[in-house]
Amino acid sequence: MPDTTVSFDHLIHWVDDLDDAVAGYRAAGFPVDMALAMPGFRNAAWGVDDARYVELATVDDWDAVTTSPYARGVAALRPGIDALDGSGLLTFAVDVPDTRAVGDRLQAAGHEIEVVEVHFAEQNAGFVEVFVRDVPPHFPFFITYDPPRAELARRRAEHRAAEGITSAGRPDLVALLVRTDDPEADAQRMADFVGCARSANTVRLAGAEIRFVAGAPSGLHGFVVRGRERTGEQFSVAGATLVDG
């Protein structure tokens, strides 16, 4: 039976030039804010809502990243980053109630996993991630937040309200687009991996469904949005295809 508690958390758009990518998103009508600046690593984010987001990320100095709290997570993503050989959509995260339990399930199924825990003592908060090493780079990793994501989203909403910031009129993320030579078979593989229902070539992941389309090269190549009042338009930003649906 599909797990109805799993949901899309965030998409990682890896970019060579963060400032240029941010400018491209903003010019297309996406409210992107600069976020973290840690040793060797910088990112920005389009907050789709108070829970979901698209992360634009880059590494300026791989040696410096080793001193960052995110060092192990970025290292787990390194094979996919190297395979991109430039800017493009890297992978995405799926929020689950118990990441370690998901890791146990996947390990029991024969997969090679890595568990990464990040804790920020000053905030009494953190998260646990599970990366799966023996699947294609565009397959997701899993994340569990502490406090839970719903609580974090509630706090963000309260902060917005206190600051008089509205999310009305923002574009919405509808779907991720994955190219493959066998859409239906790979959609089933993804559905089994994540624990979601499938309809034909689409994995019904809450928060952003995953649509498989025939084409090459294989992997994540774009996403579908709505709310920009430009239905049907297709354009490219930093190696990613964005479609108004």
C-alpha positions in Angstrom: 0.0 0.0 0.0 1.4 3.5 -0.9 2.7 5.5 2.1 0.5 8.7 2.3 2.9 10.3 4.8 5.8 10.8 2.3 5.9 14.1 0.5 8.1 16.3 -1.7 10.4 18.5 0.4 12.8 20.3 -1.9 14.5 20.2 -5.3 18.2 20.9 -5.7 19.2 22.9 -8.8 23.0 22.8 -9.0 24.5 25.9 -10.6 28.0 27.0 -11.7 27.1 30.7 -11.1 24.7 31.3 -8.2 24.3 35.0 -8.7 23.5 34.5 -12.4 21.0 31.7 -11.6 19.3 33.8 -9.0 18.9 36.6 -11.5 17.4 34.2 -14.0 14.8 32.9 -11.6 13.9 36.4 -10.5 13.5 37.6 -14.0 11.1 34.7 -14.7 9.0 35.8 -11.7 10.2 33.4 -9.0 10.9 35.0 -5.6 14.3 33.7 -4.8 16.2 34.7 -1.6 19.8 34.2 -0.8 20.2 31.8 2.0 23.3 30.1 3.4 26.9 31.1 3.1 29.2 28.5 4.7 32.8 27.6 4.0 33.1 26.8 0.3 29.3 26.5 -0.1 26.5 29.0 -1.0 22.8 28.6 -1.8 19.6 30.4 -2.4 16.0 29.3 -2.4 12.6 29.8 -4.0 10.2 29.2 -1.2 7.3 27.6 -2.9 5.3 27.7 0.3 6.2 27.4 4.0 7.2 23.7 3.6 8.5 23.2 0.0 11.3 24.9 -1.8 13.7 24.8 -4.7 17.3 25.2 -3.7 19.9 26.8 -5.9 23.3 25.6 -4.7 27.0 25.8 -5.6 30.4 25.0 -4.2 33.2 27.5 -4.7 35.9 25.6 -2.8 35.6 21.8 -2.3 38.3 21.7 0.3 36.6 24.4 2.4 33.3 22.4 2.3 34.9 19.7 4.4 34.6 22.0 7.5 30.9 22.7 6.9 28.1 21.0 8.9 26.8 20.0 5.4 30.1 18.3 4.4 28.9 14.7 4.5 25.6 15.5 2.7 27.4 17.4 -0.1 29.9 14.6 -0.4 27.1 12.1 -0.8 25.8 14.3 -3.7 29.2 14.6 -5.3 28.9 11.8 -7.8 25.7 13.3 -9.2 27.3 16.8 -9.3 30.3 15.5 -11.2 27.9 13.6 -13.6 26.1 16.9 -14.4 29.3 18.5 -15.5 27.8 22.0 -15.2 24.5 23.5 -14.1 21.3 21.4 -14.0 18.8 19.7 -11.8 20.6 17.3 -9.4 18.1 15.5 -7.2 15.3 16.1 -4.7 14.4 15.3 -1.1 11.4 13.5 0.2 10.1 14.3 3.7 9.2 11.2 5.8 8.3 10.7 9.4 11.2 8.4 10.2 14.2 8.5 7.8 16.0 5.8 9.7 13.1 3.4 9.2 13.1 4.2 5.4 16.8 3.5 5.4 16.3 0.1 7.1 13.6 -0.7 4.5 15.9 0.1 1.6 18.9 -1.6 3.2 16.8 -4.8 3.7 15.9 -4.6 0.0 19.6 -4.7 -0.8 20.5 -1.0 -1.3 23.6 0.7 -0.1 22.7 3.6 2.2 24.4 6.4 4.1 22.8 8.1 7.1 23.8 11.7 7.6 22.7 13.6 10.8 23.0 17.4 11.1 22.3 19.2 14.4 22.4 22.9 15.3 22.8 23.1 19.0 22.2 26.8 19.2 18.8 26.3 17.6 18.0 22.9 19.2 17.1 21.7 15.7 18.4 19.6 12.9 17.6 16.8 10.5 18.5 13.2 9.5 19.1 12.3 5.8 19.3 9.0 4.1 21.2 8.8 0.8 21.1 5.7 -1.4 24.3 5.1 -3.2 23.3 2.5 -5.8 20.5 4.3 -7.6 20.6 6.9 -10.4 21.6 10.4 -9.2 18.2 11.8 -9.8 16.6 9.4 -7.4 15.7 11.2 -4.2 17.2 11.2 -0.8 15.0 11.1 2.4 14.9 13.7 5.2 13.3 13.9 8.6 13.3 17.2 10.5 13.5 17.8 14.2 11.2 19.6 15.0 9.0 18.0 12.3 8.5 19.8 9.0 4.9 20.7 9.8 6.0 22.6 12.9 8.8 24.4 11.0 6.2 25.4 8.4 3.9 26.7 11.1 6.7 28.9 12.5 7.5 30.3 9.1 3.8 31.1 8.5 3.6 32.9 11.8 6.8 34.9 11.0 5.4 35.9 7.7 2.2 37.0 9.3 4.0 39.0 11.9 6.1 40.7 9.2 3.1 41.4 7.0 4.5 39.2 4.2 2.0 37.4 2.0 2.6 34.4 -0.2 -0.4 35.1 -2.3 0.2 35.1 -6.0 3.4 33.1 -5.8 4.0 30.5 -8.5 3.4 26.9 -7.4 5.5 23.8 -8.1 3.4 21.1 -9.8 5.7 18.4 -11.1 9.2 17.2 -11.7 10.2 16.0 -15.1 12.4 13.0 -15.7 13.7 11.8 -19.0 14.1 8.1 -19.6 14.1 5.5 -22.4 11.3 3.5 -20.6 8.9 6.0 -18.8 6.4 3.5 -17.5 8.9 1.0 -16.1 11.0 3.7 -14.5 8.0 5.4 -13.0 7.1 2.1 -11.4 10.7 1.8 -10.1 10.5 5.3 -8.6 7.1 4.6 -7.1 8.4 1.5 -5.4 11.5 3.3 -4.2 9.6 6.2 -2.7 6.6 4.3 -1.6 3.9 6.2 -3.6 1.2 5.3 -6.0 1.8 5.4 -9.8 -0.6 6.3 -12.6 0.9 5.4 -16.0 4.1 7.5 -16.3 3.5 9.6 -13.2 4.4 9.0 -9.6 1.8 10.6 -7.3 4.1 12.1 -4.8 2.4 14.7 -2.6 3.7 18.2 -3.1 5.1 17.6 -6.5 4.3 14.6 -8.7 7.1 13.0 -10.8 6.4 12.7 -14.5 8.5 10.4 -16.7 8.9 11.3 -20.3 10.7 9.6 -23.2 14.0 11.2 -24.1 17.7 11.5 -23.6 19.9 12.1 -21.8 18.2 10.4 -18.9 17.6 12.1 -15.5 15.9 15.2 -14.0 15.7 17.9 -16.6 12.8 20.3 -15.7 9.8 21.0 -13.6 6.2 22.3 -14.1 4.8 25.3 -12.4 1.5 27.2 -12.4 0.5 30.6 -11.4 2.7 32.7 -13.7 -0.2 33.3 -16.1 1.8 32.0 -19.0 0.3 28.6 -19.5 2.2 26.5 -22.0 5.4 28.6 -22.0 8.7 26.7 -21.8 12.0 28.3 -21.0 15.4 27.5 -19.5 17.3 28.7 -16.5 20.8 27.4 -15.7 20.4 24.1 -17.4 16.9 23.4 -16.2 13.7 23.5 -18.3 10.7 25.2 -16.7 7.3 24.6 -18.1 4.1 26.6 -17.3 1.4 24.0 -16.9 
